[in-house]
Amino acid sequence: MTATRWIWLVIGIIYATFFSWYTSFEGPLSQQEIDHYLQNFDATPQERTNLRKFMEDDDGDDFVMINIVEMNDTPLQIDGVEPGETTEEVLAKYMEYMFPAMLTRASHPVFQGEAVSHQAMDIMNAEGMETWTGAAGVRYRSRRDLLDIATNPVFSGRHEFKVAALAKTIAFPVAPFNYLGDPRFVLALLLGLIGCALGWWQARAASLSR
């Protein structure tokens, strides 16, 4: 096999490995899985109804959870919150669980930012929703991955830190989600560029050695 073919073979293996990890191939949630997750959620009847609908409508694909938040000026004083800690420090305790749990499941933030204006610029039929601190979008590989994270017993203890840090929040899923910053697309472009550059360098080196 020529050097050029070896280059593209290695690049192909790298991309296929990443693509297979980053993409969910398990399909929609089964009824057995839905029943299992519902048994592990402590929720109100309305929350359980919404959750069941969310799971039954599963298409097996990735989605983005849009989170709009307003931070407390000072965190609620619950167990685990030290005197003098800021809301950012308390929320970081929550993320100590969330970040590793998300990243191991190919889930991650796609954007995050503070509000340019803490007063909503356009609001309709949403009393009490006038002020916000910031927003973020988190990509999940699948609804199954989100549910695995949320039903982990470790999550229940960490979630209290989120409650202590936030005055209010709205979170809603958006799908399908296609964007030019998709790592699968970016990696394909990057590896293609590397492959072309290495192929050119190898061909030039071979021509000079003749």
Z-matrix of the N, CA and C atoms (Angstrom, degrees):
N
C 1 1.460
C 2 1.528 1 109.28
N 3 1.324 2 116.64 1 137.33
C 4 1.458 3 120.60 2 -178.42
C 5 1.526 4 110.75 3 -73.86
N 6 1.342 5 114.90 4 162.53
C 7 1.460 6 120.15 5 179.60
C 8 1.524 7 111.34 6 -60.92
N 9 1.329 8 116.39 7 -38.92
C 10 1.464 9 119.68 8 -179.93
C 11 1.523 10 111.43 9 -62.13
N 12 1.319 11 116.21 10 -41.67
C 13 1.472 12 119.57 11 179.26
C 14 1.517 13 111.07 12 -66.58
N 15 1.340 14 116.82 13 -36.71
C 16 1.464 15 120.08 14 176.75
C 17 1.526 16 110.39 15 -62.98
N 18 1.309 17 116.39 16 -40.97
C 19 1.471 18 120.73 17 178.97
C 20 1.527 19 110.59 18 -58.31
N 21 1.327 20 115.95 19 -49.94
C 22 1.462 21 119.26 20 -177.13
C 23 1.522 22 112.09 21 -72.21
N 24 1.321 23 117.90 22 -27.73
C 25 1.455 24 120.33 23 175.43
C 26 1.523 25 110.59 24 -65.97
N 27 1.319 26 116.22 25 -46.63
C 28 1.469 27 120.42 26 179.16
C 29 1.527 28 110.63 27 -62.69
N 30 1.332 29 115.76 28 -44.04
C 31 1.462 30 119.91 29 178.49
C 32 1.530 31 110.56 30 -61.18
N 33 1.317 32 116.77 31 -42.38
C 34 1.461 33 120.84 32 178.76
C 35 1.518 34 112.05 33 -61.89
N 36 1.329 35 117.14 34 -40.85
C 37 1.466 36 121.29 35 179.59
C 38 1.522 37 110.34 36 -65.83
N 39 1.336 38 116.62 37 -43.85
C 40 1.462 39 120.67 38 178.94
C 41 1.529 40 110.70 39 -59.64
N 42 1.336 41 116.31 40 -46.08
C 43 1.457 42 119.37 41 -177.80
C 44 1.528 43 111.40 42 -68.31
N 45 1.317 44 116.67 43 -42.53
C 46 1.463 45 120.03 44 -179.59
C 47 1.528 46 110.97 45 -62.66
N 48 1.332 47 116.62 46 -38.31
C 49 1.461 48 120.77 47 178.53
C 50 1.524 49 110.36 48 -63.56
N 51 1.333 50 116.39 49 -47.81
C 52 1.466 51 119.83 50 179.77
C 53 1.523 52 110.79 51 -64.33
N 54 1.316 53 117.18 52 -44.99
C 55 1.463 54 121.03 53 -176.93
C 56 1.528 55 110.79 54 -61.43
N 57 1.327 56 116.86 55 -42.30
C 58 1.463 57 120.44 56 -178.42
C 59 1.524 58 111.73 57 -67.94
N 60 1.348 59 117.36 58 -29.88
C 61 1.466 60 120.92 59 177.70
C 62 1.520 61 111.08 60 -79.29
N 63 1.326 62 117.00 61 -38.91
C 64 1.461 63 121.84 62 -173.31
C 65 1.530 64 112.34 63 -79.70
N 66 1.315 65 117.49 64 -18.49
C 67 1.461 66 122.43 65 -175.19
C 68 1.525 67 110.31 66 -109.78
N 69 1.322 68 116.28 67 137.20
C 70 1.464 69 121.14 68 177.53
C 71 1.529 70 109.79 69 -85.55
N 72 1.339 71 115.51 70 128.15
C 73 1.467 72 120.79 71 178.04
C 74 1.535 73 111.60 72 -117.37
N 75 1.332 74 116.30 73 9.82
C 76 1.471 75 119.69 74 -174.75
C 77 1.522 76 113.47 75 -82.39
N 78 1.331 77 117.18 76 -11.35
C 79 1.455 78 119.93 77 178.04
C 80 1.519 79 112.53 78 80.11
N 81 1.339 80 116.73 79 -177.48
C 82 1.461 81 120.94 80 -179.11
C 83 1.523 82 112.23 81 -62.93
N 84 1.316 83 115.58 82 160.09
C 85 1.463 84 121.39 83 177.25
C 86 1.533 85 110.54 84 -64.55
N 87 1.303 86 115.70 85 138.89
C 88 1.465 87 120.52 86 176.00
C 89 1.535 88 109.48 87 -82.92
N 90 1.314 89 116.17 88 164.50
C 91 1.468 90 119.81 89 178.17
C 92 1.527 91 110.81 90 -62.10
N 93 1.317 92 116.77 91 -35.93
C 94 1.457 93 120.20 92 177.78
C 95 1.534 94 110.91 93 -63.19
N 96 1.331 95 116.67 94 -41.43
C 97 1.459 96 120.07 95 178.24
C 98 1.526 97 110.89 96 -66.05
N 99 1.327 98 116.71 97 -41.51
C 100 1.464 99 120.79 98 179.14
C 101 1.521 100 110.52 99 -58.86
N 102 1.317 101 116.56 100 -46.78
C 103 1.464 102 120.56 101 178.98
C 104 1.525 103 110.87 102 -62.38
N 105 1.319 104 116.77 103 -39.49
C 106 1.468 105 121.26 104 179.84
C 107 1.525 106 110.99 105 -62.75
N 108 1.324 107 117.28 106 -47.47
C 109 1.464 108 120.27 107 -178.33
C 110 1.528 109 111.09 108 -66.24
N 111 1.335 110 117.28 109 -39.50
C 112 1.454 111 120.08 110 -179.94
C 113 1.529 112 111.11 111 -62.39
N 114 1.317 113 116.70 112 -34.96
C 115 1.464 114 120.61 113 179.36
C 116 1.527 115 111.88 114 -67.47
N 117 1.315 116 116.40 115 -22.86
C 118 1.467 117 120.67 116 -175.68
C 119 1.518 118 113.32 117 -101.19
N 120 1.339 119 116.78 118 8.30
C 121 1.452 120 120.55 119 178.08
C 122 1.522 121 110.52 120 -108.14
N 123 1.334 122 115.29 121 130.52
C 124 1.456 123 121.31 122 172.62
C 125 1.515 124 106.99 123 -95.64
N 126 1.334 125 117.08 124 99.09
C 127 1.461 126 120.83 125 -172.45
C 128 1.513 127 110.28 126 -144.08
N 129 1.322 128 115.07 127 162.15
C 130 1.456 129 121.42 128 176.40
C 131 1.530 130 108.80 129 -73.90
N 132 1.338 131 117.28 130 163.00
C 133 1.474 132 119.13 131 178.46
C 134 1.527 133 113.08 132 -54.94
N 135 1.352 134 117.85 133 -41.03
C 136 1.454 135 120.51 134 179.35
C 137 1.522 136 111.31 135 -66.76
N 138 1.341 137 116.90 136 -40.67
C 139 1.454 138 120.76 137 177.81
C 140 1.523 139 111.08 138 -63.55
N 141 1.313 140 116.88 139 -38.56
C 142 1.464 141 120.46 140 179.19
C 143 1.531 142 110.67 141 -68.30
N 144 1.322 143 116.60 142 -36.35
C 145 1.464 144 120.42 143 176.70
C 146 1.524 145 110.27 144 -63.83
N 147 1.337 146 116.20 145 -45.38
C 148 1.466 147 120.32 146 178.86
C 149 1.525 148 111.17 147 -64.03
N 150 1.322 149 115.76 148 -41.01
C 151 1.460 150 120.42 149 -179.35
C 152 1.529 151 111.00 150 -65.18
N 153 1.318 152 116.21 151 -42.36
C 154 1.474 153 119.72 152 178.62
C 155 1.525 154 110.51 153 -61.38
N 156 1.327 155 116.87 154 -42.50
C 157 1.461 156 120.65 155 178.79
C 158 1.522 157 110.37 156 -62.86
N 159 1.333 158 116.66 157 -42.10
C 160 1.465 159 122.07 158 178.17
C 161 1.529 160 110.89 159 -59.00
N 162 1.314 161 116.89 160 -41.11
C 163 1.464 162 120.71 161 -178.64
C 164 1.526 163 112.06 162 -76.71
N 165 1.318 164 117.15 163 -39.89
C 166 1.465 165 119.65 164 -178.73
C 167 1.526 166 112.08 165 -68.38
N 168 1.324 167 117.45 166 -24.83
C 169 1.471 168 121.47 167 178.36
C 170 1.529 169 112.19 168 -88.29
N 171 1.313 170 117.62 169 7.68
C 172 1.461 171 121.61 170 -176.40
C 173 1.534 172 111.21 171 -60.15
N 174 1.340 173 115.06 172 133.85
C 175 1.469 174 120.26 173 175.21
C 176 1.529 175 111.44 174 -106.82
N 177 1.338 176 116.54 175 1.42
C 178 1.457 177 120.93 176 177.85
C 179 1.515 178 114.21 177 81.57
N 180 1.335 179 117.09 178 -0.16
C 181 1.468 180 120.71 179 -175.00
C 182 1.526 181 110.23 180 -99.68
N 183 1.341 182 115.77 181 175.27
C 184 1.450 183 120.25 182 178.77
C 185 1.521 184 110.56 183 -76.79
N 186 1.321 185 116.78 184 166.26
C 187 1.454 186 122.20 185 178.75
C 188 1.527 187 108.04 186 -157.19
N 189 1.317 188 115.44 187 170.10
C 190 1.462 189 120.92 188 178.31
C 191 1.521 190 109.55 189 -120.36
N 192 1.318 191 115.71 190 131.16
C 193 1.456 192 121.19 191 175.14
C 194 1.528 193 107.76 192 -93.35
N 195 1.327 194 115.86 193 117.28
C 196 1.456 195 121.58 194 177.45
C 197 1.529 196 108.14 195 -86.57
N 198 1.327 197 116.33 196 123.86
C 199 1.465 198 121.76 197 -179.18
C 200 1.528 199 109.38 198 -117.45
N 201 1.325 200 116.96 199 120.90
C 202 1.458 201 122.47 200 175.24
C 203 1.522 202 106.77 201 -113.06
N 204 1.329 203 117.68 202 127.27
C 205 1.460 204 119.82 203 -170.77
C 206 1.525 205 112.08 204 -132.93
N 207 1.321 206 114.17 205 153.37
C 208 1.463 207 122.38 206 166.82
C 209 1.519 208 106.90 207 -126.30
N 210 1.320 209 116.35 208 120.70
C 211 1.454 210 121.70 209 -177.43
C 212 1.524 211 110.66 210 -81.83
N 213 1.330 212 116.12 211 146.30
C 214 1.452 213 120.64 212 169.72
C 215 1.519 214 109.64 213 -67.19
N 216 1.332 215 116.17 214 148.41
C 217 1.464 216 119.07 215 174.47
C 218 1.525 217 110.07 216 -62.90
N 219 1.316 218 116.32 217 -41.71
C 220 1.461 219 122.59 218 173.60
C 221 1.520 220 107.37 219 -133.69
N 222 1.324 221 118.24 220 144.64
C 223 1.462 222 120.34 221 -176.74
C 224 1.526 223 112.65 222 -69.94
N 225 1.320 224 115.33 223 153.39
C 226 1.457 225 119.93 224 173.50
C 227 1.523 226 108.81 225 -65.24
N 228 1.313 227 116.51 226 141.87
C 229 1.462 228 121.05 227 -177.46
C 230 1.528 229 110.28 228 -86.70
N 231 1.320 230 115.41 229 86.79
C 232 1.461 231 121.80 230 177.90
C 233 1.523 232 108.59 231 -110.94
N 234 1.318 233 116.89 232 173.50
C 235 1.465 234 120.68 233 177.05
C 236 1.524 235 109.86 234 -58.00
N 237 1.328 236 116.02 235 130.06
C 238 1.454 237 120.90 236 179.33
C 239 1.507 238 113.76 237 99.33
N 240 1.339 239 117.54 238 -14.01
C 241 1.455 240 121.89 239 177.30
C 242 1.523 241 108.57 240 -95.18
N 243 1.316 242 116.45 241 118.73
C 244 1.459 243 121.37 242 -177.51
C 245 1.526 244 110.47 243 -85.14
N 246 1.340 245 117.99 244 146.67
C 247 1.469 246 120.66 245 177.15
C 248 1.532 247 110.83 246 -56.82
N 249 1.311 248 116.25 247 134.53
C 250 1.460 249 120.95 248 178.71
C 251 1.508 250 114.44 249 89.76
N 252 1.334 251 118.98 250 -8.25
C 253 1.463 252 120.56 251 178.56
C 254 1.525 253 110.43 252 -70.32
N 255 1.320 254 116.39 253 142.86
C 256 1.459 255 121.61 254 177.50
C 257 1.530 256 110.05 255 -84.16
N 258 1.318 257 115.16 256 166.22
C 259 1.465 258 118.68 257 177.58
C 260 1.526 259 110.76 258 -63.72
N 261 1.345 260 116.93 259 -34.47
C 262 1.464 261 120.30 260 178.28
C 263 1.522 262 111.10 261 -63.31
N 264 1.327 263 116.90 262 -40.07
C 265 1.466 264 120.85 263 179.31
C 266 1.526 265 111.12 264 -68.04
N 267 1.320 266 116.14 265 -37.27
C 268 1.470 267 119.62 266 178.90
C 269 1.524 268 110.47 267 -69.63
N 270 1.334 269 116.66 268 -42.02
C 271 1.465 270 119.59 269 178.23
C 272 1.520 271 110.84 270 -64.36
N 273 1.334 272 117.36 271 -31.40
C 274 1.467 273 121.16 272 177.78
C 275 1.525 274 111.01 273 -63.60
N 276 1.332 275 117.72 274 -30.44
C 277 1.465 276 120.66 275 176.95
C 278 1.524 277 110.36 276 -65.97
N 279 1.312 278 115.80 277 -36.29
C 280 1.462 279 120.37 278 175.76
C 281 1.522 280 110.84 279 -66.17
N 282 1.341 281 115.60 280 -41.82
C 283 1.453 282 120.46 281 -177.95
C 284 1.526 283 112.42 282 -72.93
N 285 1.341 284 118.23 283 -17.11
C 286 1.465 285 120.49 284 175.65
C 287 1.519 286 110.86 285 -58.80
N 288 1.318 287 116.72 286 -30.96
C 289 1.468 288 120.43 287 174.65
C 290 1.523 289 110.93 288 -87.48
N 291 1.336 290 115.62 289 -44.21
C 292 1.458 291 119.81 290 -171.48
C 293 1.528 292 113.09 291 -64.46
N 294 1.323 293 118.57 292 -45.60
C 295 1.460 294 120.04 293 -175.97
C 296 1.529 295 112.62 294 -59.73
N 297 1.339 296 120.29 295 -52.49
C 298 1.468 297 119.12 296 178.09
C 299 1.527 298 112.48 297 -61.97
N 300 1.342 299 116.11 298 -39.40
C 301 1.462 300 119.41 299 -179.50
C 302 1.523 301 111.12 300 -63.65
N 303 1.329 302 117.16 301 -38.34
C 304 1.461 303 120.77 302 179.36
C 305 1.523 304 111.37 303 -72.47
N 306 1.324 305 116.80 304 -48.83
C 307 1.465 306 120.22 305 -173.76
C 308 1.529 307 112.31 306 -62.90
N 309 1.326 308 117.59 307 -35.59
C 310 1.466 309 119.72 308 178.35
C 311 1.528 310 111.56 309 -67.90
N 312 1.336 311 116.32 310 -15.95
C 313 1.467 312 121.62 311 178.96
C 314 1.528 313 111.44 312 -111.87
N 315 1.321 314 116.32 313 25.02
C 316 1.478 315 121.86 314 177.84
C 317 1.511 316 111.90 315 55.77
N 318 1.323 317 116.57 316 36.05
C 319 1.461 318 122.22 317 178.29
C 320 1.522 319 108.22 318 -119.02
N 321 1.325 320 116.50 319 142.32
C 322 1.463 321 119.00 320 -172.05
C 323 1.524 322 110.38 321 -167.11
N 324 1.354 323 117.02 322 160.80
C 325 1.466 324 119.53 323 174.61
C 326 1.529 325 110.53 324 -66.00
N 327 1.327 326 116.02 325 143.27
C 328 1.465 327 120.78 326 174.47
C 329 1.522 328 111.03 327 -109.97
N 330 1.327 329 116.76 328 -20.18
C 331 1.458 330 120.36 329 170.99
C 332 1.520 331 108.80 330 -160.81
N 333 1.308 332 115.12 331 154.68
C 334 1.458 333 121.45 332 177.83
C 335 1.516 334 108.46 333 -158.73
N 336 1.319 335 117.24 334 139.09
C 337 1.451 336 119.40 335 179.50
C 338 1.511 337 112.61 336 -165.65
N 339 1.331 338 114.67 337 156.51
C 340 1.455 339 120.66 338 175.25
C 341 1.519 340 109.51 339 -83.29
N 342 1.321 341 115.89 340 152.92
C 343 1.461 342 120.69 341 -179.83
C 344 1.523 343 110.20 342 -66.46
N 345 1.316 344 116.70 343 131.96
C 346 1.462 345 121.53 344 174.78
C 347 1.529 346 109.61 345 -71.05
N 348 1.324 347 114.75 346 -37.12
C 349 1.467 348 121.52 347 173.05
C 350 1.515 349 107.13 348 -127.62
N 351 1.313 350 116.94 349 124.23
C 352 1.465 351 119.80 350 -179.21
C 353 1.532 352 111.61 351 -73.03
N 354 1.322 353 116.51 352 -11.44
C 355 1.452 354 120.68 353 176.02
C 356 1.519 355 109.04 354 -97.63
N 357 1.322 356 117.54 355 128.74
C 358 1.461 357 121.55 356 -179.63
C 359 1.526 358 110.36 357 -58.13
N 360 1.325 359 117.56 358 135.75
C 361 1.458 360 122.53 359 -178.19
C 362 1.525 361 111.96 360 -81.50
N 363 1.315 362 117.07 361 -24.47
C 364 1.464 363 120.89 362 179.51
C 365 1.524 364 107.30 363 -148.89
N 366 1.299 365 116.73 364 124.02
C 367 1.467 366 120.39 365 -178.40
C 368 1.525 367 108.84 366 -146.12
N 369 1.334 368 116.09 367 140.17
C 370 1.457 369 120.60 368 -178.55
C 371 1.532 370 109.26 369 -146.26
N 372 1.304 371 115.64 370 127.32
C 373 1.466 372 122.04 371 177.33
C 374 1.527 373 111.92 372 54.18
N 375 1.321 374 116.14 373 41.30
C 376 1.473 375 120.09 374 179.88
C 377 1.530 376 108.96 375 -141.22
N 378 1.303 377 114.77 376 68.98
C 379 1.465 378 120.85 377 -178.00
C 380 1.527 379 110.39 378 -61.89
N 381 1.325 380 115.84 379 135.58
C 382 1.456 381 121.30 380 179.46
C 383 1.511 382 113.97 381 85.49
N 384 1.331 383 117.49 382 -0.23
C 385 1.462 384 121.67 383 -177.57
C 386 1.528 385 112.14 384 -105.37
N 387 1.334 386 116.41 385 25.08
C 388 1.461 387 120.06 386 -172.92
C 389 1.528 388 113.84 387 -76.68
N 390 1.319 389 118.26 388 -29.13
C 391 1.467 390 120.67 389 -174.17
C 392 1.519 391 111.52 390 -117.60
N 393 1.368 392 114.99 391 140.41
C 394 1.460 393 121.74 392 -179.49
C 395 1.527 394 109.38 393 -145.17
N 396 1.326 395 115.26 394 153.06
C 397 1.462 396 121.13 395 179.69
C 398 1.525 397 112.25 396 -95.30
N 399 1.320 398 117.00 397 -38.41
C 400 1.461 399 120.09 398 -177.27
C 401 1.513 400 111.15 399 -175.65
N 402 1.325 401 114.90 400 -174.68
C 403 1.467 402 120.51 401 -178.27
C 404 1.519 403 109.72 402 -151.32
N 405 1.317 404 115.41 403 158.99
C 406 1.461 405 121.09 404 177.65
C 407 1.522 406 108.68 405 -152.03
N 408 1.314 407 115.49 406 154.19
C 409 1.454 408 121.82 407 173.84
C 410 1.514 409 108.86 408 -121.62
N 411 1.331 410 117.02 409 127.81
C 412 1.463 411 121.56 410 -177.74
C 413 1.520 412 109.27 411 -117.59
N 414 1.320 413 116.20 412 122.33
C 415 1.460 414 121.63 413 178.79
C 416 1.519 415 110.07 414 -84.33
N 417 1.333 416 116.33 415 128.08
C 418 1.464 417 122.13 416 174.16
C 419 1.522 418 108.62 417 -112.89
N 420 1.316 419 115.88 418 138.40
C 421 1.466 420 120.74 419 -178.66
C 422 1.523 421 111.15 420 -62.26
N 423 1.319 422 116.89 421 -33.25
C 424 1.455 423 121.17 422 178.94
C 425 1.523 424 108.89 423 -164.89
N 426 1.308 425 116.80 424 167.03
C 427 1.461 426 120.92 425 175.97
C 428 1.528 427 109.76 426 -66.20
N 429 1.303 428 115.83 427 -31.23
C 430 1.466 429 120.84 428 177.45
C 431 1.531 430 110.74 429 -60.41
N 432 1.330 431 116.12 430 -42.46
C 433 1.461 432 119.69 431 179.77
C 434 1.529 433 111.11 432 -64.45
N 435 1.336 434 117.27 433 -43.42
C 436 1.461 435 120.34 434 177.71
C 437 1.522 436 110.74 435 -59.70
N 438 1.320 437 117.19 436 -43.94
C 439 1.458 438 120.98 437 -178.02
C 440 1.525 439 111.84 438 -68.46
N 441 1.327 440 117.10 439 -35.46
C 442 1.464 441 120.02 440 176.15
C 443 1.533 442 110.80 441 -62.42
N 444 1.324 443 115.85 442 -39.64
C 445 1.463 444 120.47 443 178.80
C 446 1.527 445 110.06 444 -66.91
N 447 1.334 446 116.30 445 -47.09
C 448 1.456 447 121.03 446 -173.73
C 449 1.530 448 113.55 447 -71.07
N 450 1.336 449 117.88 448 -26.19
C 451 1.463 450 120.45 449 -179.00
C 452 1.518 451 113.39 450 -94.58
N 453 1.331 452 116.91 451 -1.44
C 454 1.465 453 119.91 452 175.04
C 455 1.527 454 108.54 453 -65.87
N 456 1.337 455 119.41 454 129.40
C 457 1.472 456 120.99 455 -179.16
C 458 1.523 457 113.67 456 -54.39
N 459 1.329 458 117.58 457 -28.18
C 460 1.465 459 120.51 458 179.08
C 461 1.523 460 110.76 459 -63.82
N 462 1.334 461 116.51 460 -31.51
C 463 1.456 462 121.41 461 -176.09
C 464 1.519 463 111.98 462 -63.74
N 465 1.323 464 118.06 463 -37.98
C 466 1.461 465 121.07 464 -175.17
C 467 1.524 466 111.60 465 -60.23
N 468 1.325 467 117.84 466 -40.82
C 469 1.455 468 120.58 467 178.56
C 470 1.510 469 112.11 468 -71.29
N 471 1.331 470 117.37 469 -39.42
C 472 1.457 471 121.31 470 -179.27
C 473 1.531 472 111.89 471 -71.47
N 474 1.325 473 117.21 472 -30.10
C 475 1.462 474 120.53 473 -177.26
C 476 1.516 475 111.50 474 -62.01
N 477 1.335 476 117.96 475 -26.95
C 478 1.457 477 120.85 476 179.16
C 479 1.527 478 111.52 477 -61.80
N 480 1.344 479 116.93 478 -30.68
C 481 1.459 480 119.44 479 178.30
C 482 1.530 481 110.88 480 -68.06
N 483 1.317 482 116.85 481 -35.14
C 484 1.466 483 120.89 482 176.24
C 485 1.520 484 109.96 483 -64.38
N 486 1.328 485 116.26 484 -42.94
C 487 1.460 486 120.90 485 178.86
C 488 1.522 487 110.45 486 -62.38
N 489 1.341 488 116.84 487 -38.32
C 490 1.466 489 120.90 488 -179.37
C 491 1.523 490 112.09 489 -69.74
N 492 1.328 491 117.11 490 -29.33
C 493 1.467 492 120.73 491 -175.01
C 494 1.525 493 113.59 492 -87.99
N 495 1.330 494 117.44 493 -28.66
C 496 1.460 495 120.30 494 -172.04
C 497 1.527 496 112.64 495 -104.44
N 498 1.340 497 115.34 496 133.55
C 499 1.458 498 120.52 497 174.43
C 500 1.528 499 109.96 498 -76.58
N 501 1.344 500 115.59 499 -39.22
C 502 1.463 501 120.41 500 175.35
C 503 1.519 502 108.63 501 -162.35
N 504 1.310 503 115.35 502 159.12
C 505 1.467 504 120.51 503 -179.92
C 506 1.520 505 110.18 504 -156.21
N 507 1.312 506 115.40 505 152.10
C 508 1.465 507 122.81 506 171.63
C 509 1.517 508 106.91 507 -127.34
N 510 1.307 509 116.93 508 131.30
C 511 1.465 510 121.22 509 177.10
C 512 1.524 511 108.29 510 -132.10
N 513 1.326 512 116.19 511 128.65
C 514 1.465 513 119.45 512 177.93
C 515 1.517 514 109.77 513 -144.96
N 516 1.344 515 117.11 514 142.15
C 517 1.472 516 121.37 515 -177.15
C 518 1.519 517 112.03 516 -83.13
N 519 1.325 518 114.84 517 144.46
C 520 1.461 519 122.28 518 178.32
C 521 1.523 520 108.75 519 -125.25
N 522 1.335 521 116.73 520 126.87
C 523 1.463 522 121.53 521 178.65
C 524 1.527 523 108.07 522 -157.22
N 525 1.350 524 117.90 523 150.28
C 526 1.466 525 126.06 524 -4.34
C 527 1.517 526 111.14 525 -72.37
N 528 1.329 527 116.07 526 160.99
C 529 1.460 528 120.19 527 -177.46
C 530 1.514 529 108.46 528 -128.86
N 531 1.316 530 116.76 529 109.12
C 532 1.462 531 122.42 530 178.59
C 533 1.518 532 108.54 531 -120.79
N 534 1.299 533 116.75 532 129.09
C 535 1.454 534 119.94 533 -179.04
C 536 1.522 535 109.82 534 -150.63
N 537 1.343 536 115.90 535 151.85
C 538 1.455 537 121.18 536 -175.25
C 539 1.527 538 111.92 537 -66.86
N 540 1.337 539 117.02 538 -19.25
C 541 1.462 540 120.21 539 178.67
C 542 1.515 541 113.67 540 -85.65
N 543 1.334 542 117.80 541 7.87
C 544 1.472 543 121.10 542 177.43
C 545 1.532 544 108.53 543 -55.01
N 546 1.349 545 118.28 544 123.23
C 547 1.464 546 120.28 545 -177.82
C 548 1.521 547 113.87 546 -55.43
N 549 1.335 548 118.16 547 -29.27
C 550 1.467 549 120.20 548 178.21
C 551 1.520 550 110.64 549 -65.40
N 552 1.320 551 116.24 550 -38.77
C 553 1.462 552 121.06 551 178.42
C 554 1.532 553 110.70 552 -72.32
N 555 1.334 554 115.54 553 -44.93
C 556 1.467 555 120.31 554 -179.56
C 557 1.527 556 110.96 555 -62.83
N 558 1.339 557 116.47 556 -43.94
C 559 1.459 558 119.91 557 -179.59
C 560 1.522 559 111.34 558 -65.19
N 561 1.339 560 117.22 559 -38.11
C 562 1.468 561 120.08 560 177.85
C 563 1.525 562 110.61 561 -60.90
N 564 1.330 563 116.87 562 -42.80
C 565 1.460 564 120.15 563 178.02
C 566 1.524 565 111.39 564 -65.40
N 567 1.331 566 116.72 565 -43.49
C 568 1.459 567 121.00 566 -178.17
C 569 1.522 568 111.45 567 -64.97
N 570 1.342 569 116.35 568 -47.46
C 571 1.461 570 119.50 569 180.00
C 572 1.521 571 111.29 570 -66.50
N 573 1.334 572 116.98 571 -35.86
C 574 1.463 573 119.62 572 176.46
C 575 1.515 574 111.27 573 -62.50
N 576 1.345 575 115.96 574 -41.13
C 577 1.461 576 120.38 575 178.27
C 578 1.527 577 110.94 576 -65.05
N 579 1.332 578 115.94 577 -43.38
C 580 1.467 579 119.97 578 178.72
C 581 1.523 580 110.57 579 -62.97
N 582 1.335 581 116.80 580 -43.14
C 583 1.456 582 120.84 581 180.00
C 584 1.513 583 112.37 582 -61.89
N 585 1.336 584 116.36 583 -43.28
C 586 1.467 585 120.00 584 178.64
C 587 1.523 586 111.21 585 -64.77
N 588 1.359 587 115.85 586 -41.77
C 589 1.463 588 119.89 587 -179.52
C 590 1.522 589 111.03 588 -64.94
N 591 1.337 590 117.29 589 -43.49
C 592 1.461 591 120.17 590 179.40
C 593 1.520 592 111.23 591 -67.48
N 594 1.341 593 115.98 592 -38.93
C 595 1.457 594 119.63 593 177.97
C 596 1.520 595 111.69 594 -62.85
N 597 1.349 596 115.76 595 -42.33
C 598 1.462 597 119.71 596 178.09
C 599 1.530 598 111.10 597 -64.38
N 600 1.349 599 115.76 598 -43.08
C 601 1.471 600 120.30 599 -179.43
C 602 1.529 601 110.86 600 -63.90
N 603 1.344 602 116.52 601 -40.97
C 604 1.450 603 120.43 602 -179.50
C 605 1.536 604 111.06 603 -67.18
N 606 1.344 605 116.46 604 -41.36
C 607 1.461 606 120.54 605 179.05
C 608 1.540 607 111.06 606 -65.85
N 609 1.334 608 116.16 607 -39.34
C 610 1.461 609 119.91 608 179.47
C 611 1.519 610 110.96 609 -66.93
N 612 1.350 611 115.56 610 -41.18
C 613 1.465 612 119.53 611 178.81
C 614 1.517 613 111.02 612 -63.22
N 615 1.348 614 116.23 613 -38.75
C 616 1.473 615 120.57 614 179.76
C 617 1.512 616 111.06 615 -67.57
N 618 1.331 617 118.36 616 -38.21
C 619 1.464 618 120.80 617 -179.43
C 620 1.520 619 111.57 618 -70.54
N 621 1.327 620 117.05 619 -33.52
C 622 1.467 621 120.73 620 179.98
C 623 1.529 622 112.35 621 -72.75
N 624 1.334 623 115.44 622 -25.99
C 625 1.464 624 119.44 623 -177.35
C 626 1.524 625 112.43 624 -82.73
N 627 1.316 626 117.16 625 -8.12
C 628 1.473 627 119.73 626 -179.24
C 629 1.528 628 111.44 627 -78.64
